[in-house]
């Protein structure tokens, strides 16, 4: 999730898909600050955004449903990459975003990438950056979705490859199907070339974990594709993840990011979102992703069922 993307890191790299209009959303974030400090009888409206791929669609729905159960109205609009919504989160035009630890940290930290895979260390380094940006990070979840790279089962078998460190030994330059922000990233193209020594001939802009990315690998247009570790569709497509045996993926735990001024005016949303974070697991994420991507259920429906099962609604 570059996301650190999936957003989308998974986590990780941001998806390159065009923005999706979702309940109450608009094509672009509002230019006016959202309403905060609502009365006790009317808590008001929360403006939410995030990256537009399956996992974030599910997370946005879960955030929406628990916040609406707490008395808020939630409008959200998911977009392709972090740079489209973070300015609005800083300015208070967007109130809440479901995020990944290292993904948002990288964006706030500029050129210096976060590399630690320790969630608490990553959070301690992220919090001052977020505070300077007018953003408060709530509690991270144990659920995590890191960037991961896949090949066809045929490629893995014919070349004896199960780890990323073995790809360079194949001897051929590879084409990488990935999100638009992959190039140069230490958890994406940069790490593949500099740490693993993989010669990447070109990067095809097909998105983070999208069907277009998987099709590019299946059809031979690319040899290596980018997705997240919670992608539940790979096995049935004849695709296999390669082990990140040299550890280029940082901590990508899911975490709510909230505009600080809005949180100060509406402190109860921290309890609502922290309860969800405390419940969610990586296994839950993979299950929910599969229900949408494989079983073709709606994100809103799988989110509602999960929240009801966990007694969060």
C-alpha positions in Angstrom: 0.0 0.0 0.0 2.4 2.8 -1.1 0.8 3.6 -0.6 3.2 3.3 1.5 -0.4 1.8 -2.1 -2.3 0.1 -0.7 -2.8 3.2 -0.4 -1.2 1.3 -2.4 1.0 0.0 -0.2 -1.3 -2.3 -0.4 -0.8 -0.6 1.3 0.7 1.1 0.0 1.2 2.4 -3.6 -1.6 4.7 -4.7 -3.9 3.3 -7.3 -3.9 5.1 -10.7 -7.6 4.6 -11.2 -9.7 7.7 -11.9 -11.7 9.1 -9.0 -14.8 7.3 -8.0 -17.9 9.2 -6.9 -19.1 7.6 -3.7 -22.0 8.4 -1.3 -22.3 12.1 -1.0 -19.0 12.7 -2.8 -18.0 15.1 -5.5 -15.4 14.8 -8.3 -12.8 16.8 -6.3 -12.4 17.6 -2.6 -14.4 20.6 -1.5 -12.7 24.0 -1.5 -14.5 25.0 1.7 -13.8 23.7 5.2 -16.2 21.0 6.5 -18.5 21.8 9.3 -17.0 21.1 12.7 -18.0 21.6 16.3 -21.6 20.5 15.7 -24.2 20.7 18.5 -25.1 17.7 20.7 -28.3 17.2 18.8 -26.8 17.5 15.4 -23.2 16.2 15.1 -22.9 17.5 11.5 -21.1 16.2 8.4 -17.7 14.5 8.1 -15.8 14.8 4.8 -13.8 11.7 4.1 -11.4 10.7 1.3 -8.8 8.1 0.5 -7.4 6.0 -2.2 -9.6 4.2 -4.7 -9.0 0.4 -4.6 -10.9 -2.5 -3.1 -9.4 -2.4 0.4 -9.8 1.3 0.8 -13.3 1.1 -0.5 -14.1 -1.4 2.3 -12.3 0.7 4.9 -14.1 3.9 3.9 -17.4 2.1 4.1 -16.5 0.8 7.6 -15.5 4.3 8.7 -18.7 5.7 7.3 -21.0 3.2 8.9 -19.5 3.4 12.4 -19.4 7.2 12.3 -23.0 7.4 11.1 -24.0 5.0 13.9 -22.3 7.6 16.2 -24.6 10.3 14.9 -22.6 11.9 12.1 -23.4 12.3 8.4 -20.5 11.2 6.2 -19.7 12.2 2.7 -16.8 10.5 1.0 -15.0 10.6 -2.3 -12.2 8.2 -3.1 -9.4 9.3 -5.5 -6.4 7.8 -7.2 -3.4 8.9 -5.1 -2.5 10.6 -1.8 -1.4 13.8 -3.4 -5.0 14.4 -4.4 -6.4 14.4 -0.9 -3.6 15.2 1.6 -3.7 19.0 0.9 -7.4 19.0 1.7 -6.7 17.0 4.9 -4.1 19.5 6.0 -6.4 22.4 5.3 -9.5 21.0 6.9 -11.4 20.5 3.7 -11.2 16.8 4.4 -11.7 15.5 8.0 -10.9 11.8 8.0 -8.9 9.4 5.9 -8.2 5.7 6.3 -4.4 5.4 5.8 -1.4 3.2 6.0 1.4 4.0 8.5 4.4 4.2 6.3 2.4 5.3 3.3 1.2 8.6 4.8 4.6 9.0 6.6 6.5 8.9 3.3 4.2 11.5 1.8 4.6 13.8 4.8 8.3 13.2 5.0 9.2 14.2 1.4 12.1 12.5 -0.1 13.3 10.4 2.9 11.4 7.1 2.9 10.3 5.4 6.1 11.9 1.9 6.2 11.2 0.5 9.7 8.8 -2.5 9.9 8.2 -1.8 13.6 4.7 -0.2 13.8 5.3 1.6 17.1 8.6 3.1 15.9 7.0 4.1 12.7 4.1 5.8 14.6 6.5 7.7 16.9 8.3 9.0 13.9 5.1 9.8 12.0 3.3 11.7 14.8 5.4 14.9 14.8 5.3 15.0 11.0 1.5 14.7 11.1 1.2 17.3 13.9 3.2 19.8 11.8 0.8 19.2 8.9 -2.3 19.7 11.1 -3.1 16.0 11.2 -3.6 13.7 14.1 -3.0 10.0 13.8 -5.3 7.8 15.9 -4.5 4.2 17.0 -3.0 1.9 14.4 -4.6 -1.4 13.8 -2.8 -4.7 14.0 -4.2 -5.2 10.4 -1.5 -4.5 7.8 -1.2 -4.7 4.1 2.2 -4.2 2.6 3.3 -3.9 -1.0 3.9 -7.3 -2.6 5.1 -8.4 -6.0 3.8 -11.3 -8.0 4.6 -13.4 -11.1 2.8 -16.1 -13.0 3.0 -19.6 -11.5 4.6 -20.6 -14.8 7.3 -18.0 -14.5 8.0 -19.0 -10.9 8.2 -22.7 -11.8 10.3 -22.4 -15.0 12.8 -20.1 -13.3 12.8 -21.6 -9.9 11.8 -18.4 -8.3 9.9 -18.0 -5.0 11.8 -15.0 -3.5 12.4 -11.5 -4.9 16.2 -12.1 -4.4 16.0 -14.8 -7.0 14.6 -12.7 -9.8 17.9 -11.0 -10.7 19.5 -14.4 -11.2 17.1 -15.2 -14.0 19.2 -12.8 -16.0 16.5 -10.9 -18.0 15.4 -7.4 -17.5 11.7 -7.3 -16.4 8.8 -5.0 -17.0 6.9 -4.0 -13.9 3.1 -3.4 -13.9 2.5 -1.0 -11.0 1.0 2.2 -9.6 2.1 5.6 -10.9 4.0 6.5 -7.7 6.1 3.3 -7.7 9.1 4.7 -9.5 12.0 5.5 -7.2 10.2 4.3 -4.0 12.2 2.2 -1.6 9.3 -0.2 -1.2 8.7 -0.4 -4.9 10.8 0.2 -8.0 13.7 1.8 -6.0 14.0 -1.1 -3.6 13.7 -3.7 -6.4 16.6 -2.2 -8.3 18.8 -0.9 -5.4 18.3 -3.7 -2.9 17.4 -6.7 -5.0 19.5 -5.8 -8.1 16.5 -6.5 -10.4 16.9 -4.8 -13.8 13.6 -3.1 -14.5 13.3 -2.2 -18.2 10.1 -0.2 -17.8 7.2 0.4 -15.6 3.7 0.1 -17.0 1.2 2.4 -15.2 -1.6 -0.1 -14.5 -2.4 0.7 -10.9 -2.1 -1.0 -7.5 -3.4 -4.5 -7.4 -5.9 -3.8 -10.3 -7.2 -6.3 -12.7 -5.3 -4.4 -15.4 -2.1 -5.0 -13.5 -2.8 -8.7 -13.2 -3.8 -9.0 -16.9 -0.6 -7.3 -17.9 1.4 -10.1 -16.1 -0.9 -12.9 -17.3 -0.6 -11.7 -20.9 3.1 -11.3 -20.8 3.2 -7.5 -21.2 4.9 -7.4 -17.8 6.7 -10.1 -15.8 6.3 -8.6 -12.4 3.2 -7.0 -10.9 2.4 -4.9 -7.8 -0.4 -5.7 -5.3 -0.8 -6.0 -1.6 -0.2 -8.9 0.8 -4.0 -9.2 1.5 -4.9 -9.7 -2.2 -7.2 -12.7 -2.2 -7.5 -13.1 -6.0 -4.0 -14.3 -7.0 -4.3 -18.1 -6.5 -7.4 -18.5 -8.7 -5.6 -16.5 -11.5 -2.5 -18.6 -11.5 -0.4 -15.8 -9.9 2.0 -16.2 -7.0 3.5 -13.7 -4.5 7.3 -13.6 -4.2 8.8 -13.4 -0.7 10.3 -10.1 0.3 13.2 -11.9 1.8 15.5 -8.8 2.1 12.7 -6.8 3.9 12.2 -3.7 1.8 8.6 -3.3 3.0 8.0 -1.0 6.0 5.1 -1.2 8.5 1.9 -0.6 6.7 -0.7 -1.0 9.5 -4.0 0.7 8.8 -4.5 3.8 10.8 -7.1 6.7 10.8 -5.7 10.1 10.0 -7.9 13.0 11.2 -7.6 16.8 10.7 -6.5 18.0 14.1 -8.8 21.0 14.3 -11.8 18.8 13.4 -10.8 16.3 16.0 -10.5 18.9 18.7 -14.1 20.0 17.9 -15.3 16.4 17.7 -13.2 14.3 20.1 -15.7 11.4 20.2 -14.7 10.2 16.7 -11.4 9.0 18.1 -13.1 6.4 20.3 -15.3 5.3 17.4 -12.5 4.8 15.0 -10.0 3.4 17.6 -12.5 0.7 18.5 -12.6 -0.4 14.9 -8.8 -0.4 14.6 -8.6 -2.5 17.7 -10.9 -5.1 16.2 -9.6 -5.4 12.6 -7.0 -8.1 11.8 -4.9 -8.8 8.6 -6.9 -12.0 8.2 -10.1 -10.0 8.3 -8.8 -7.7 5.6 -7.9 -10.6 3.3 -11.4 -12.1 3.9 -13.2 -8.9 3.1 -11.1 -8.2 0.0 -12.0 -11.7 -1.3 -15.7 -11.2 -0.7 -15.5 -8.1 -2.9 -13.0 -9.1 -5.5 -13.9 -12.8 -5.8 -17.5 -13.1 -4.7 -18.4 -9.8 -6.3 -20.2 -8.5 -3.2 -20.5 -4.7 -2.6 -18.0 -3.1 -0.3 -20.9 -1.5 1.7 -22.5 -4.9 2.2 -19.4 -6.7 3.4 -18.5 -3.8 5.6 -21.9 -3.8 7.3 -21.9 -7.6 7.8 -18.5 -7.5 9.4 -19.3 -4.6 11.7 -22.5 -6.3 12.8 -20.7 -9.6 13.4 -18.1 -7.7 15.5 -20.9 -5.8 17.4 -19.6 -2.5 16.2 -23.0 -1.5 14.8 
